[in-house]
Amino acid sequence: MYTLGMSCYYHDSAAALLKDGHVIAAVEEERFSRKKFDDGFPKMAIDWCLKESNISPDQLNSISFYDKPVLKFERLLDNYIAVAPKGLYSFLDTIPKWLHKRLWIKNEIKNHLKGFKGEIIFPEHHMSHAAHTFYTSPFTEAAILTVDGVGEWTTTSFGTAKNNTIQLTNDIRWPHSLGLFYSAFTYFLGFKVNEGEYKLMGLSAYGKPKYYDLIMDNLIDVKNDGSIHLNMKYFAFTHDKVMTNDKFSELFGVKPRKHDSKAEQIHYDIGASAQLVLEEILLKMVNHIHNKTKMSNLCVGGGVALNGVANYRILKEGPFENIHIPPSPGDGGSAVGCAQYLYYVYHNQKRVIESNHSVAIRENVYVGPSYSDDDIRQFLDSKNIQFEKFDRQQLLEKTAKLISDENIVGWYQGKMEWGPRALGNRSILADPRSDTMKDTLNEKIKHRESFRPFAPSILEEYTSEYFDIDIPSPYMLIVAKVKQPEKIPAVTHVDGTGRLQTVSAESNSLYYDLISEFYKITGIPVLINTSMNVMGEPIVNTLEQAYQMIVKTDMDCIVMGNNLIFSGGG
């Protein structure tokens, strides 16, 4: 049975194709359109999924869209009526988009997928998040927590899942949103909402939470169970295109930071304070959920689950024995989640849990576009690009030596990763031992803010030697304390942490073997791993986009398949 899932019209548009409940193709629309966080109808992503799987629309059993547009439209209308006459300009901008297009998503799906005769369903937004986090987990039953900006009405939900049943029993509703609370600070500190929240997390490490009490006393009321109530006197997102108002600025004694202005200590301190508030609220939530459900497993979904610092505290200080967060917990991931809901819950199909952790990782992540070695060589020849071809072992030894000599190496291999992180197939790799490598990468390769940290990829069996964590972190969603920062300074953030990816021999054998070769040379089982893109662009997809990375940055070389290309080799 083929089931198709899709998400769009908010941010992170994506499509995913499942065969008998297994993900066989999934990709974000941005990877084709080259528009970062593209929110348009995912026509290119859908077309690629069908082409990759060699099927036509009439072979699809059913389709799932990740939320209920009519309910979302109802919330928008209700909100505009409540805040009138404020919000007129926002109303005039937003409502026509819904009337002309977004309410008619079923027609758009049918027009694009001519020949499709099956059913189209619309699970609720937070149900799609819940399905994605549960059905990518190894658990037969679990408590569920989903936290984001807003779905239809819900901003946070919790419940339980077992086999083919998911029940979300409690929620917090618009406009009281932990996700939008954090996004308000994202905006206030000079970053784009729905794009810059991870930048706020990185920036917060440079500050002290001096404004924690000010925030708790004025901006947000928090109950012991983690439920929240925002003081809307300080927020503008219900009626304006900005998140905060003048009262918010007056409270902190500073105006919103312009994105191109230098961050000052007060910005770091405000960021640290907002981050701590987020963490404390999430801990209250998970404690409450554990008290209510008495379960040992917790699955967390929604965009807030991308906050690796908070995830680490839930893991370390929370009451649950086991935690699972999917590789793409935000709206893009819900393209998979709504398709999983369609197959397992709606169609009530039997769930078989993959017992091999590494096989599950491969299916959850490495499901995007790929190119064969023949494709790569044809491309290189057609562009008269000089390259050196190696067999597998030679390639690993050569690349590891280049990295150990402080070369910055592009690593373009196999299937592109699903989700926002490069996990060893569309990566830029470098030596973590270098004191200067972080600044070099930020300035010369990524062209991004100096406070942004870089992630370590580590051989799974060495994880607890280098990080204060004793479980795998395959999706780079946990920020843990570094135990030996003097050995890996380039991946140790200012607060002594690293957002690690653990790599096992079975989950990605080529990448694992490369790190192993680096370990043989240096005695360090860690590489710097950052996504292969520059600031403002999505991760590379095509061969041309990958090659352009050594043309427009100071990257030293790129390995595409078994072929090594040096900068200036064209």
N, C-alpha and C positions, 0 to 999 in steps of 0.2 A: 504493500500500500504506500503510495506516494502522497505526502502531505506538504503543503507549502505554507510558510509563515512569512509575514512582512510587517515592518514598522515604518512609519513616515509621518510627515507633517508637523513634527515638533523639533526633533534633532536626531542625528545618528540614524538616518534612514538605512534600512538593510533588508535582505531577503535570505531565507534559509529553506533548504529542501531536505526532508526526512524520508527515508525508505524503511518501512516497518519500525518506525520509532528511532532509527539511527540517523544522525546528521551525516549527510553525504556531500553537502555543499552549502556554504554560508559565506556571505561577504557583505560589507557595507558599501552603499552606493558611492560614497566619497572616493573609494579606491578607483572607480571608473570616471566619475565626473571631475575629479581633482578639486572639488570644492569641499574644504574641510568641514566636517559635521553637517554635510548635506542633508536637508530635511525633505527633499522632493520625493515624488513617487519613485520607488526603486526599480525603474524599468530595466536599467542595465544590469543590476544585481540579479533580478529575476531571470532575465535572458541568459546570463552566464550560468546560473544554477541549472537551468533546463538543458543548456548545451553541454555543460560539463557532465551531466548525468545521462545525456543522450536520450532525453524523452521530450515529448510534445505536450502542449497544454491538455489535450484530451486524455492523457494518461494520469493526470492528477486526480486523486480521489476527492480531495477537499482542500479548502484554503482557510487560513486563519489570519485575521488582522488583529493587531496587538492591543487595541482598546475599543471603546464604544464611542464613536464620534458624536452620536446624537446626545448622549449623556454629557459629554464634554461641552458641546454647544449649549446645552441647557445651563450648565454651570457658568459659562461665559455671559449669557444673557442675564441670568440671575444676579451675577456680580455687577454688571454694568448698571442694572436698575438700582441696585443697593447703593452704589457710589455716586450716582448722578446728582448734580450735573458734571461732576468731575469725571474724567475718563472719556469725554466726547471724542477727542482726537484718536485715542487708542481704539475706541469703538469703530470709528469710521475707517480705520486701517485694518482692523482684524475681521469684523463681521462679513464684509464682502468676500474675503478669501474663503470663509466657511460656506456662504451661500452659493458661490460659484463653483467650488471644487471639493472642499474637504468633507462636506456632508454626503457627497455622491461617490464615495470611495468604492462602493460595490460596482457601480457602473464603470469606473476607471479600471478596476481589476478585470471585468469581463471584456472591456474594449481592448485591453492589452493582451489578454490571454484568450484569443479567439480559438474556439473549439472546446474550451473548458465547459463541462456540463455539470460539475459537482456543486456541493454546498459551500457557502462562505459563512464563517461564524466570526463573532466579535466578542471574545472574552474581555472581562474588565482589565484595565491597565495593570493593576497590582496583582491580579491573578496570573497574568503573563509573566511578571517578575517572579512570582512565587513558583510557577511551573518550571521556569528556567533554573532557578537555584536548587529546587528539589530533584528534578529529573537529570541534572548533571552530577548529583551527589551519589555517594555509595550507600546511602541510608535507605532502609525499608520504611522507616517512619522518622519524623522530625518535627520540631517546632519551626515555624516560619516567621521571619521578620522582613518586611519590605519597607524601605524608606527612600523617598525621592522628593522632587519638587512638588508635583501634583499629577495625578492621573485624570480621571473624570472629576471626582470630588475628593477622593482619598489622597492623603499625603503620606500616611504611615499606616501599615496594617500588620496584624499578627494573627496567627492561627496554627493549625497543624496539618500535616500531610502524612498519608499512609497509602502505599501502593497506588491505586488509581483514584484516590480521593484527596482533594485539597479543600480545606475549610478555613476561610479567613473570617474570623469571628469578631474582631474588634478593629476599629480604625480611628484615626485622627483626620479631620476634614478641613478643606480650604476655608479660610486662608492661613490656617495655623499649620505651618509646614517647617519641619527641621531642615529640609533641603533648601527651601527658599530663604530661611534664616541664614544659612551658610552662603547661599548665592548673593544675598544682600551685602554681606561682607566682601565677597568676591568682587562685586561691582564697586563697592566703596573704596577698595584698595587698588583699583585700577585695572582689573581684569574683566574679560568678557564672561557674562553669565552663561552657564551650560558648556563652557569651554575652559575657563580659568580656575575652576575650583581646586584642581590638583596643584596649580601654581600657588594658591593661597596656602595649601598644606605644606608646600616646600618653604615658602616665605616665613611661615609661623615659627619654624625652628630657630630663627634668628632673634626672636623676641621673648619677652617675659609676659605672663598673663596678668598684667597690671590692671586691666579693665574688666576682669572677670566679674567682680562684684557690681560694677556699674551696669554691665549687660544684664546680669541676673535681677538687679533691682529695678531696671527701667524697661528693658526690651522684651523680656520673655518670662512667663510664669511657668515654672516646672513643678509638677507633682511627683510624689514618690514613685509612681508607676511609670514615669517617663512621659506621660501626656503633657502637652504644652499648649500655651495660649500666648500668641504674639500680641504685643501692644501696638496696634495698627496706627497709632498716632505718629510712629516713627518710620513707617514703611509706605512706599508709594506703588508697589507692584500691582495692587488691585485696580489702579486707575491710570497708570502712567507707564512709559517705556523704560523708566529708570526704577531702581529697586528701593532707594531710600530718599528721604526728603530733608528739608533744612533742619528740622528738629533733630534728626539723626546726626547731622554734622555738628550742630550746636552741642549735643551731648558729649561728643569726643573732642570738641574744640578744634576741628580741622575739617576742611572741605574734602570731598571725594578726590582721591589721587587720579591725575590724568595718566593714561596708560604709558605715555612716553616720558614721564617725569621720574626723577630718581626716588626710590623708596627710602624713607627716613626711618629712624628708630621707632617713632610713634606708630608707623604703619606695621612694622614687625610686631610691636607689642599688641596692637589691636588684633592682628592676625592670630597671634598666640592665644589671646583671650577667647576669640571666637572658636578656635580649634578645641580649646579645653572645654568650653561649654558644650560643643557638639559631642565630645567624648563622654562627658559626665552624663548627658541625657541618654545617649545610647546604652551606657552601662545600667542606668535605671531601667530602661526598657527591657534589656535582656534578663535582668534579675526578676522583673515582674513576670515576663513570659515564662521563665523557668518555674517560678512559684505557681503559676496557673496551670502549666502543662505537665510539670514533673518529668519532662523528657530529658534524655541525655544528649540528643543531637540538635543542633541549630543550623538552619539554612538561612542565609542573609542575602537579600536582593535589593534592587533599586540603585539609582545612581550614587546615593550616599555610601554604598558598600564599596565604592572605589577609594574611599578614604583609608589608606593602609595603616595610618597611625592609629586611628580609632579601632580598626580591625585587630591590631596587635593587643590593644588593651582589653577588647572583648575576649580574645583568646587567653590572655594571661590572668585577667581579673574576673572574668565572667564565670558563672556557675556551670556552664555546659561542658561536658566531657569532650565533645567533638564539634567543630565548626566547619561549615562549607560555604564558600563564596564562589560563584561561577566565574568563568574567565571574562565575561562581558555582562556585568550586573545591571548596566544602564539600559536605555531604551533600545539601542542597537541589538543587544542580547535578547530582547523580547521578541525579535523575529523568530529566534529559535524557541523561546519560551512559549509563545502562543501556538506554534506548531506542535510542541510537545504536549501542551494542554489538549489540543485537538485530537492527537493520537491516543494518549493515555487516559484522559478523563472523559472527553466527549465521546470518543469511539470505544472507550472502555477496553483497550487492548492490553494484553498481559505485559507487564514490565519485567524484563530480565536484567538484573544489575550486573554490570561488568565487574568481575572480581579482581581482574588485573588492573591495578591503579594506573600503570603506564599506558595501557591500551585505552582506558577511559580518557586520559589526558590527550592522547592523539586524536580521538574522536571529538573531543570538546574544543580543540584548538586548531589542528592542522587540516583545515577543510576548505581552504581558499584556492585561488588560481595558482597554477604552476607552469613551468616551461621545461622541456626536456633538454638534455645536453646538446642534442642536434639542433633544436630551436636556437639555443644560445650561440652555438658556433656559426650558424647561418646568419644570425643577426650581426655578430662581430665581423664576419667576412664581408657582409653587405655594406658595412660602414667603414671598411678598411681599418679596423681597430686591431692593433697588435696585442696578442695574448699568448700565454704559455699554458699548455695543457699538461695536467698531471694525473697519475692514477690516484686512487683514494688515499693511500697511506702517505704518498709523497705530498699530496695537497695538504693534508693535516699537519705534517711536519714543517713544511714550508710556511704555512699560514701562522702556526704557533710561534715559529722563530721570528717572523715579521712583527707579530704583536709584542713579543718579548723585547724586541729592539725598538719599542715605542712607536711603531708605525700604527696609523689608524686605518683599519681594514673594514671594508664593506663585505657583508656575508649574505649572499643571495642564494637561497637553497630551497628546493622542494616546494611544498604547498604554503601559501601565505597564511599567516595566523588569523584566527577569528578573534575579534575584540580589539581594544585600544592599545595593547602592548605588543611590541615585537619580542618574540620568545625564541629567537635563535634561527629564524629563517629569513627575516627581512631586517637584519640588525647591522649596526655599526659597532665594531668590537675594538677594544683597546686594553692597555696594560693597567691594572688597578694599583700597581705598586708605585706609580709615578705621582709625585706631589703636585705636578703642574698639569697633569692630563685633564682634570676636570675643567680648568679654565680654558685650555686649548680646545677642547671639544665644544664648549659653550660659545667661544668667540669665533673659531675658524670653521667649524663644521655645522653646528646646529643654529648658529646666529641667534642666540636666545639669551634670556636674563641670566646674570652671573650667579644668582642664588639658587638656581635649579640644580638639584642633585642628579647623579647618574646611578643606575641600578647595577648590582652585581648578579651575575649568573654563577652558580656554584654547583659543583658535583654533589649530588644529593647526600652521599655518605659522609661528607665533611661538614654538613650544615651546622651541627651543634658545636663544632670546634671554632667556628668563626662568628656564629650568631646565637643570640639567646633565644633559641627556638628549637623544639624537638620534633616538629612535624614537617612534612614537605610543604613548600610554597610554590607550586608549579606555575601559577598565573601572575606572579609579581603583584600580589594584592595585600601583602603584609610588610609593614615597616618595622624591623626588629633591631634591637641593640646589637652593635658590632662588638665582638669580644676581643678582636685583635686589630684595632684600627691602625696601628703603626705599620701593619703588613699590607693593608689595602686602603691607603688614604684616599685614593681617587673615588672610591665608592662609599666612603664614610661621610655622612652629612655633618653639618656643623654641630648637631646635637648628639653625635655618636651613633647614628642609626643608618640602616640601609634597607631599601625596598627590594628584597631579594627574590630571585627566581631559582628554584632548585631544579636541577636537570638530572634525570636518570638515564641509564643506558638504553632502556626500552622506549622511553617517551620520545626521545630525539637522539638517535644513536650517533649521527654525524656530528651534531653539536657537542654531545657528551664526549666523543672521542677527541674533538678539537680542544676542549678544556683540559682533557687528560694529557694531551701532548704539551700544552702550556704548563701543566703541573710538573711534567717530567723535566722541563727546562728550568723552571723557576722555583719549584716547591710550593707554589700557590695554586690552589684548585679553583680559582676565581677569575672571571673576565669582566670587564666593563661591557654592558650590553645596553645600547640605546637604539631607538627605532631609526630606520633608514629614511629620514626625511629632514627637511629644514623647517624652521619655525613658520607656521602659517600654511603648511602644505600637509596633505595626508601622507601616510606611509606609502612608499613606492609600490607599484603593482607591476608595470610592464618592464621589459628588458631595457627599453629606451630610457624610462624614468630612472631605473637603477644606474645605468651608465652615466646619466647626467649628473649623478651625485659626485663623481670624481671630476666632472667638468666644472661645476659651479661651486664646489667647496674645496677645502685643502685636504681632503681625504687622500691618503697615500696610494691606496690600491683597492680594488674590489675583486672578490672571488665570486664568480657566477657559475654555478655548477662546479665542474672540475677545471675551470679556466680562470687564470689569474691575469688581471689587467692592471697595469700601473698607471698612475696619473701622468698625462702627457703622452700616452701610448697610442693615441689616435693617428 
